[in-house]
Structure formats: C-alpha cells, structure tokens
Amino acid sequence: MGSHALKAFVLLCAGILFWLLASRIAGAGTPWESDAYWYFWYPLCLALAGMAGFFLRDDGWIAGGILVFSQIPVMWLQNGLGAAGLFISCILAVHGIAIAMLAGRIALRIRAQ
C-alpha cells in the first residue's frame, strides 16, 4: 500500500470512528439526525478536515472529502442510505474539501518561507 493510499485509509477509518462516536453520543440513528449536527458535529468535522489538510499539504484537499464522506458507511450500516443522503453528502463534502485545500495551501506557503 502506497503512502497516499495509507493516508487515505487512515483518514477514512478516523472519519468512520468520528461519525460513529457522534451518533452514539447524540443517541441518533445517523450522524445528521442529531440535534447538534449543524452546530457541533459538522463544524468539528470541518475543523478536523482543515487540520488534516494542513498536515497533508499538497494532498490536503482529499482529507475534507474523506472525512465528510465517511458518514456514508455509518449511515448505511445504521439505517440504510438513500439517494437523498448521497446527494446531501456530496454538497456537504464541498465545504470540507475547500477548507482542507486552503489549509494545505497555507501549510505550503509557511513551509516555503
């Protein structure tokens, strides 16, 4: 397994554990059924995506997508997943990708100085 694949796998596992934890703590069937999803869990995921993007630098953008999309296996295992869930996940992933990409670029600029 290459370096990029290993990083992606570790991020996917961390993301799945994060969303499972979010569901369990909130007592919700899926992560976004939680009352705290929009003001706590999703912003925390975006912050984690930014941190991962900062450390991955050039490949940072992928961290946001992986962390947001890691909700999909959790939703699928707990309640099933429909087309609407996939569509909403795609929209939510755009924010994570943008934040992680910006954090990666900031890290590159800091490293270049």
TIVO-2410 file (N, C-alpha, C; in nm, 3 decimals):
# residues 113
REC num residu      c1      c2      c3 atome chaine
REC   1      M   0.085  -0.118   0.000     N      A
REC   1      M   0.000   0.000   0.000    CA      A
REC   1      M   0.089   0.123   0.000     C      A
REC   2      G   0.065   0.213  -0.095     N      A
REC   2      G   0.146   0.332  -0.107    CA      A
REC   2      G   0.116   0.434   0.003     C      A
REC   3      S   0.198   0.534   0.008     N      A
REC   3      S   0.185   0.638   0.110    CA      A
REC   3      S   0.051   0.711   0.101     C      A
REC   4      H   0.009   0.745  -0.021     N      A
REC   4      H  -0.118   0.816  -0.039    CA      A
REC   4      H  -0.236   0.729   0.000     C      A
REC   5      A  -0.231   0.604  -0.038     N      A
REC   5      A  -0.340   0.512  -0.005    CA      A
REC   5      A  -0.347   0.488   0.145     C      A
REC   6      L  -0.233   0.479   0.209     N      A
REC   6      L  -0.231   0.459   0.354    CA      A
REC   6      L  -0.289   0.580   0.427     C      A
REC   7      K  -0.253   0.700   0.383     N      A
REC   7      K  -0.308   0.822   0.443    CA      A
REC   7      K  -0.459   0.827   0.425     C      A
REC   8      A  -0.506   0.793   0.306     N      A
REC   8      A  -0.649   0.794   0.279    CA      A
REC   8      A  -0.721   0.690   0.365     C      A
REC   9      F  -0.662   0.574   0.380     N      A
REC   9      F  -0.722   0.468   0.461    CA      A
REC   9      F  -0.730   0.509   0.608     C      A
REC  10      V  -0.624   0.568   0.658     N      A
REC  10      V  -0.623   0.613   0.798    CA      A
REC  10      V  -0.729   0.722   0.819     C      A
REC  11      L  -0.738   0.816   0.725     N      A
REC  11      L  -0.841   0.920   0.734    CA      A
REC  11      L  -0.981   0.862   0.729     C      A
REC  12      L  -1.002   0.763   0.643     N      A
REC  12      L  -1.134   0.701   0.633    CA      A
REC  12      L  -1.171   0.631   0.763     C      A
REC  13      C  -1.077   0.557   0.821     N      A
REC  13      C  -1.103   0.489   0.948    CA      A
REC  13      C  -1.131   0.590   1.059     C      A
REC  14      A  -1.051   0.697   1.064     N      A
REC  14      A  -1.072   0.801   1.165    CA      A
REC  14      A  -1.207   0.869   1.146     C      A
REC  15      G  -1.244   0.894   1.022     N      A
REC  15      G  -1.373   0.956   0.993    CA      A
REC  15      G  -1.490   0.868   1.034     C      A
REC  16      I  -1.481   0.739   1.003     N      A
REC  16      I  -1.588   0.647   1.041    CA      A
REC  16      I  -1.600   0.642   1.193     C      A
REC  17      L  -1.488   0.635   1.262     N      A
REC  17      L  -1.493   0.635   1.410    CA      A
REC  17      L  -1.550   0.765   1.463     C      A
REC  18      F  -1.515   0.877   1.401     N      A
REC  18      F  -1.567   1.007   1.443    CA      A
REC  18      F  -1.719   1.010   1.430     C      A
REC  19      W  -1.772   0.968   1.315     N      A
REC  19      W  -1.917   0.973   1.293    CA      A
REC  19      W  -1.991   0.869   1.376     C      A
REC  20      L  -1.929   0.754   1.401     N      A
REC  20      L  -1.991   0.658   1.492    CA      A
REC  20      L  -2.000   0.715   1.632     C      A
REC  21      L  -1.893   0.780   1.675     N      A
REC  21      L  -1.892   0.845   1.806    CA      A
REC  21      L  -1.999   0.954   1.813     C      A
REC  22      A  -2.010   1.033   1.709     N      A
REC  22      A  -2.111   1.139   1.705    CA      A
REC  22      A  -2.251   1.081   1.717     C      A
REC  23      S  -2.277   0.973   1.646     N      A
REC  23      S  -2.409   0.910   1.652    CA      A
REC  23      S  -2.437   0.854   1.791     C      A
REC  24      R  -2.338   0.789   1.848     N      A
REC  24      R  -2.357   0.726   1.980    CA      A
REC  24      R  -2.376   0.831   2.089     C      A
REC  25      I  -2.294   0.935   2.088     N      A
REC  25      I  -2.307   1.039   2.191    CA      A
REC  25      I  -2.441   1.110   2.179     C      A
REC  26      A  -2.483   1.136   2.056     N      A
REC  26      A  -2.609   1.207   2.035    CA      A
REC  26      A  -2.730   1.115   2.053     C      A
REC  27      G  -2.709   0.985   2.051     N      A
REC  27      G  -2.819   0.892   2.061    CA      A
REC  27      G  -2.905   0.891   1.936     C      A
REC  28      A  -2.846   0.926   1.825     N      A
REC  28      A  -2.920   0.934   1.698    CA      A
REC  28      A  -2.887   0.812   1.612     C      A
REC  29      G  -2.977   0.780   1.522     N      A
REC  29      G  -2.956   0.668   1.432    CA      A
REC  29      G  -2.845   0.694   1.332     C      A
REC  30      T  -2.839   0.815   1.282     N      A
REC  30      T  -2.733   0.855   1.190    CA      A
REC  30      T  -2.676   0.987   1.238     C      A
REC  31      P  -2.557   1.022   1.193     N      A
REC  31      P  -2.495   1.145   1.242    CA      A
REC  31      P  -2.581   1.269   1.224     C      A
REC  32      W  -2.646   1.284   1.109     N      A
REC  32      W  -2.715   1.410   1.087    CA      A
REC  32      W  -2.856   1.411   1.143     C      A
REC  33      E  -2.897   1.305   1.209     N      A
REC  33      E  -3.023   1.307   1.284    CA      A
REC  33      E  -3.004   1.370   1.422     C      A
REC  34      S  -2.881   1.393   1.459     N      A
REC  34      S  -2.851   1.455   1.587    CA      A
REC  34      S  -2.891   1.602   1.587     C      A
REC  35      D  -2.943   1.648   1.701     N      A
REC  35      D  -2.977   1.790   1.713    CA      A
REC  35      D  -2.853   1.878   1.703     C      A
REC  36      A  -2.739   1.827   1.745     N      A
REC  36      A  -2.615   1.904   1.747    CA      A
REC  36      A  -2.535   1.893   1.617     C      A
REC  37      Y  -2.589   1.828   1.516     N      A
REC  37      Y  -2.513   1.805   1.393    CA      A
REC  37      Y  -2.465   1.935   1.331     C      A
REC  38      W  -2.555   2.031   1.311     N      A
REC  38      W  -2.521   2.152   1.236    CA      A
REC  38      W  -2.438   2.251   1.315     C      A
REC  39      Y  -2.447   2.250   1.445     N      A
REC  39      Y  -2.370   2.348   1.521    CA      A
REC  39      Y  -2.253   2.287   1.596     C      A
REC  40      F  -2.239   2.155   1.598     N      A
REC  40      F  -2.125   2.096   1.666    CA      A
REC  40      F  -2.052   1.992   1.580     C      A
REC  41      W  -2.121   1.886   1.540     N      A
REC  41      W  -2.052   1.775   1.475    CA      A
REC  41      W  -1.999   1.809   1.335     C      A
REC  42      Y  -2.079   1.871   1.253     N      A
REC  42      Y  -2.033   1.907   1.119    CA      A
REC  42      Y  -1.923   2.013   1.123     C      A
REC  43      P  -1.938   2.121   1.205     N      A
REC  43      P  -1.825   2.216   1.215    CA      A
REC  43      P  -1.698   2.152   1.272     C      A
REC  44      L  -1.714   2.058   1.364     N      A
REC  44      L  -1.596   1.988   1.417    CA      A
REC  44      L  -1.531   1.904   1.307     C      A
REC  45      C  -1.611   1.841   1.223     N      A
REC  45      C  -1.557   1.766   1.110    CA      A
REC  45      C  -1.481   1.858   1.015     C      A
REC  46      L  -1.536   1.977   0.990     N      A
REC  46      L  -1.467   2.073   0.903    CA      A
REC  46      L  -1.335   2.120   0.965     C      A
REC  47      A  -1.334   2.138   1.096     N      A
REC  47      A  -1.209   2.177   1.164    CA      A
REC  47      A  -1.106   2.065   1.153     C      A
REC  48      L  -1.150   1.942   1.171     N      A
REC  48      L  -1.059   1.827   1.156    CA      A
REC  48      L  -1.008   1.816   1.012     C      A
REC  49      A  -1.096   1.844   0.916     N      A
REC  49      A  -1.053   1.843   0.776    CA      A
REC  49      A  -0.947   1.949   0.750     C      A
REC  50      G  -0.964   2.066   0.811     N      A
REC  50      G  -0.864   2.172   0.798    CA      A
REC  50      G  -0.730   2.130   0.857     C      A
REC  51      M  -0.734   2.068   0.974     N      A
REC  51      M  -0.608   2.022   1.036    CA      A
REC  51      M  -0.542   1.914   0.952     C      A
REC  52      A  -0.621   1.819   0.902     N      A
REC  52      A  -0.564   1.714   0.818    CA      A
REC  52      A  -0.509   1.772   0.688     C      A
REC  53      G  -0.581   1.868   0.631     N      A
REC  53      G  -0.534   1.933   0.509    CA      A
REC  53      G  -0.402   2.006   0.532     C      A
REC  54      F  -0.388   2.068   0.648     N      A
REC  54      F  -0.265   2.140   0.681    CA      A
REC  54      F  -0.147   2.043   0.685     C      A
REC  55      F  -0.167   1.925   0.743     N      A
REC  55      F  -0.057   1.830   0.755    CA      A
REC  55      F  -0.030   1.753   0.626     C      A
REC  56      L  -0.130   1.739   0.541     N      A
REC  56      L  -0.109   1.668   0.415    CA      A
REC  56      L  -0.058   1.758   0.303     C      A
REC  57      R  -0.066   1.888   0.321     N      A
REC  57      R  -0.018   1.990   0.229    CA      A
REC  57      R  -0.075   1.973   0.087     C      A
REC  58      D   0.004   1.922  -0.007     N      A
REC  58      D  -0.041   1.910  -0.147    CA      A
REC  58      D  -0.165   1.823  -0.163     C      A
REC  59      D  -0.173   1.718  -0.085     N      A
REC  59      D  -0.286   1.626  -0.094    CA      A
REC  59      D  -0.394   1.661   0.008     C      A
REC  60      G  -0.387   1.779   0.065     N      A
REC  60      G  -0.476   1.817   0.172    CA      A
REC  60      G  -0.623   1.819   0.134     C      A
REC  61      W  -0.653   1.854   0.011     N      A
REC  61      W  -0.792   1.867  -0.031    CA      A
REC  61      W  -0.869   1.737  -0.013     C      A
REC  62      I  -0.800   1.625  -0.029     N      A
REC  62      I  -0.870   1.496  -0.020    CA      A
REC  62      I  -0.918   1.466   0.122     C      A
REC  63      A  -0.853   1.524   0.220     N      A
REC  63      A  -0.891   1.499   0.360    CA      A
REC  63      A  -1.034   1.542   0.387     C      A
REC  64      G  -1.071   1.656   0.335     N      A
REC  64      G  -1.207   1.706   0.357    CA      A
REC  64      G  -1.312   1.614   0.298     C      A
REC  65      G  -1.288   1.567   0.179     N      A
REC  65      G  -1.382   1.475   0.117    CA      A
REC  65      G  -1.393   1.344   0.191     C      A
REC  66      I  -1.280   1.291   0.230     N      A
REC  66      I  -1.282   1.162   0.301    CA      A
REC  66      I  -1.353   1.175   0.435     C      A
REC  67      L  -1.324   1.280   0.509     N      A
REC  67      L  -1.385   1.294   0.641    CA      A
REC  67      L  -1.535   1.316   0.633     C      A
REC  68      V  -1.581   1.393   0.537     N      A
REC  68      V  -1.725   1.415   0.524    CA      A
REC  68      V  -1.792   1.290   0.467     C      A
REC  69      F  -1.733   1.230   0.364     N      A
REC  69      F  -1.793   1.112   0.304    CA      A
REC  69      F  -1.788   0.989   0.395     C      A
REC  70      S  -1.707   0.992   0.499     N      A
REC  70      S  -1.704   0.878   0.590    CA      A
REC  70      S  -1.833   0.865   0.671     C      A
REC  71      Q  -1.924   0.961   0.658     N      A
REC  71      Q  -2.058   0.946   0.716    CA      A
REC  71      Q  -2.137   0.838   0.643     C      A
REC  72      I  -2.108   0.820   0.516     N      A
REC  72      I  -2.188   0.731   0.433    CA      A
REC  72      I  -2.188   0.587   0.485     C      A
REC  73      P  -2.072   0.527   0.516     N      A
REC  73      P  -2.078   0.391   0.570    CA      A
REC  73      P  -2.152   0.384   0.704     C      A
REC  74      V  -2.138   0.489   0.785     N      A
REC  74      V  -2.207   0.490   0.914    CA      A
REC  74      V  -2.358   0.494   0.892     C      A
REC  75      M  -2.404   0.580   0.803     N      A
REC  75      M  -2.547   0.588   0.774    CA      A
REC  75      M  -2.596   0.457   0.712     C      A
REC  76      W  -2.519   0.401   0.622     N      A
REC  76      W  -2.558   0.278   0.556    CA      A
REC  76      W  -2.570   0.163   0.656     C      A
REC  77      L  -2.477   0.153   0.749     N      A
REC  77      L  -2.481   0.045   0.847    CA      A
REC  77      L  -2.593   0.062   0.950     C      A
REC  78      Q  -2.625   0.186   0.984     N      A
REC  78      Q  -2.721   0.209   1.090    CA      A
REC  78      Q  -2.866   0.214   1.042     C      A
REC  79      N  -2.893   0.279   0.933     N      A
REC  79      N  -3.031   0.296   0.890    CA      A
REC  79      N  -3.054   0.276   0.741     C      A
REC  80      G  -2.954   0.245   0.669     N      A
REC  80      G  -2.969   0.240   0.524    CA      A
REC  80      G  -2.940   0.378   0.466     C      A
REC  81      L  -2.919   0.383   0.337     N      A
REC  81      L  -2.880   0.508   0.273    CA      A
REC  81      L  -2.954   0.522   0.141     C      A
REC  82      G  -3.016   0.635   0.124     N      A
REC  82      G  -3.088   0.660   0.000    CA      A
REC  82      G  -3.015   0.758  -0.088     C      A
REC  83      A  -3.076   0.786  -0.202     N      A
REC  83      A  -3.018   0.879  -0.298    CA      A
REC  83      A  -3.007   1.020  -0.239     C      A
REC  84      A  -3.105   1.059  -0.158     N      A
REC  84      A  -3.101   1.193  -0.097    CA      A
REC  84      A  -2.982   1.206  -0.003     C      A
REC  85      G  -2.952   1.102   0.072     N      A
REC  85      G  -2.837   1.105   0.162    CA      A
REC  85      G  -2.706   1.119   0.087     C      A
REC  86      L  -2.695   1.050  -0.024     N      A
REC  86      L  -2.574   1.062  -0.106    CA      A
REC  86      L  -2.561   1.202  -0.165     C      A
REC  87      F  -2.671   1.256  -0.212     N      A
REC  87      F  -2.670   1.389  -0.271    CA      A
REC  87      F  -2.630   1.495  -0.168     C      A
REC  88      I  -2.689   1.489  -0.050     N      A
REC  88      I  -2.657   1.585   0.056    CA      A
REC  88      I  -2.512   1.569   0.099     C      A
REC  89      S  -2.462   1.446   0.107     N      A
REC  89      S  -2.322   1.424   0.142    CA      A
REC  89      S  -2.228   1.489   0.041     C      A
REC  90      C  -2.264   1.483  -0.086     N      A
REC  90      C  -2.181   1.547  -0.190    CA      A
REC  90      C  -2.176   1.698  -0.170     C      A
REC  91      I  -2.289   1.758  -0.137     N      A
REC  91      I  -2.292   1.902  -0.113    CA      A
REC  91      I  -2.210   1.938   0.010     C      A
REC  92      L  -2.226   1.860   0.117     N      A
REC  92      L  -2.151   1.887   0.240    CA      A
REC  92      L  -2.001   1.867   0.221     C      A
REC  93      A  -1.964   1.775   0.135     N      A
REC  93      A  -1.822   1.748   0.113    CA      A
REC  93      A  -1.751   1.865   0.046     C      A
REC  94      V  -1.822   1.945  -0.030     N      A
REC  94      V  -1.760   2.060  -0.097    CA      A
REC  94      V  -1.697   2.153   0.006     C      A
REC  95      H  -1.766   2.177   0.116     N      A
REC  95      H  -1.711   2.264   0.221    CA      A
REC  95      H  -1.586   2.204   0.283     C      A
REC  96      G  -1.591   2.075   0.313     N      A
REC  96      G  -1.475   2.009   0.371    CA      A
REC  96      G  -1.355   2.010   0.278     C      A
REC  97      I  -1.378   1.987   0.151     N      A
REC  97      I  -1.270   1.988   0.053    CA      A
REC  97      I  -1.209   2.127   0.041     C      A
REC  98      A  -1.294   2.229   0.038     N      A
REC  98      A  -1.244   2.367   0.026    CA      A
REC  98      A  -1.160   2.406   0.147     C      A
REC  99      I  -1.207   2.374   0.266     N      A
REC  99      I  -1.133   2.409   0.388    CA      A
REC  99      I  -1.001   2.334   0.394     C      A
REC 100      A  -1.003   2.205   0.364     N      A
REC 100      A  -0.880   2.126   0.367    CA      A
REC 100      A  -0.781   2.173   0.261     C      A
REC 101      M  -0.831   2.211   0.143     N      A
REC 101      M  -0.744   2.259   0.037    CA      A
REC 101      M  -0.677   2.391   0.077     C      A
REC 102      L  -0.755   2.482   0.135     N      A
REC 102      L  -0.699   2.609   0.181    CA      A
REC 102      L  -0.596   2.589   0.290     C      A
REC 103      A  -0.624   2.498   0.383     N      A
REC 103      A  -0.528   2.470   0.490    CA      A
REC 103      A  -0.400   2.410   0.433     C      A
REC 104      G  -0.413   2.324   0.333     N      A
REC 104      G  -0.294   2.267   0.268    CA      A
REC 104      G  -0.211   2.373   0.198     C      A
REC 105      R  -0.277   2.468   0.134     N      A
REC 105      R  -0.204   2.576   0.067    CA      A
REC 105      R  -0.135   2.668   0.168     C      A
REC 106      I  -0.201   2.693   0.279     N      A
REC 106      I  -0.138   2.773   0.385    CA      A
REC 106      I  -0.014   2.703   0.436     C      A
REC 107      A  -0.023   2.572   0.455     N      A
REC 107      A   0.093   2.496   0.502    CA      A
REC 107      A   0.208   2.503   0.401     C      A
REC 108      L   0.177   2.497   0.273     N      A
REC 108      L   0.280   2.508   0.171    CA      A
REC 108      L   0.347   2.645   0.172     C      A
REC 109      R   0.269   2.750   0.192     N      A
REC 109      R   0.326   2.885   0.197    CA      A
REC 109      R   0.415   2.902   0.320     C      A
REC 110      I   0.370   2.848   0.431     N      A
REC 110      I   0.453   2.856   0.554    CA      A
REC 110      I   0.581   2.780   0.536     C      A
REC 111      R   0.574   2.664   0.473     N      A
REC 111      R   0.694   2.581   0.452    CA      A
REC 111      R   0.792   2.650   0.355     C      A
REC 112      A   0.738   2.723   0.257     N      A
REC 112      A   0.821   2.787   0.157    CA      A
REC 112      A   0.898   2.906   0.213     C      A
REC 113      Q   0.849   2.963   0.320     N      A
REC 113      Q   0.916   3.083   0.376    CA      A
REC 113      Q   1.037   3.051   0.453     C      A
***
